[in-house]
Amino acid sequence: MATTSSSSSSISNVAISPRKLRSDLYSYSYQDDSNIPLVVSVLASLIERSMARNQRIVKNSGSKLWYLSNDTRTRIFDCHETPDMTIQSYLERIFRYTRAGPSVYVVAYVYIDRFCQTNPWFRIIPRNVHRLLITTIMVASKYVEDMNYRNSYFARVGGLTTNELNKLEVEFLFLMGFKLHVNVSVFESYCSHLEREVSIGGGYHIERTLRCAEEIKSRQSHDEGRYYNNFQFARLML
C-alpha cells in the first residue's frame, strides 16, 4: 500500500493539511474525547481506495477463480457476513474505546502493507477488512505502547469473541513471519506517504522519532481505568 500513488482528493470530506496531520501525530491531546486523530481519516481513505481497486481486480479475474487461488490461511479474516459499518466508523469506534495513539495507526498501516506484500494473493475487501484492522491495530498497540488492554477487551471493541481474536492474532503473526519491528526510518517513510495523501509535494514531516508514543503511554496509564469501567458497547459482531 505504501507504493500507491498519492492523491489530492479530500480525505473523508474532512479538510486536512499535512501540517495538521504532522502536529496531530506529534502532540495529540486527549482532553477532548470527541477529537478523533486525523490519521484515522487518512488511513480510512487509503483502505477504502485499496478495497475499491481490489474489488475491480476480483471482478475482472472472476470472483470464484480469485477465491480458489487465495491462500486458505488468509481466509480466517473473512467475516460470515459483510459488516454494515464503514471503515471510518469502525476505526473511530476502535479509537473511542481503546484510545490507541496516532502512532499506533501508522504502525498498523505498516503491518497491513507488509501483510499484503508477504501474501500477494490476499486482497483487502469488505468481507475481511474489519477483522484485519482490529487485528493489526491490536498488534501495533502492543508494539508501540507499554500498557495495553487485554485481547478480550479488543475483541469486544471489534465485535469478535476472545477466541476468534486470539486465533486471528496467532495466524497473523505466522503469516507475517513475526516481522513486526518498525524502525524510525520505516516509520518516517510511512508518515511521509500519509502526508502525500493530503497534499502532493507538501514537504512536511509528521514525526521524526517514536517519542510521541511516550506521551500517549503516560496519558493511557492515567485514563485506562476510567475508560474501561465507563464504556457501554454497541452490539457489533463480525
Disulfide bonds with the S-S distance in Angstrom:
none
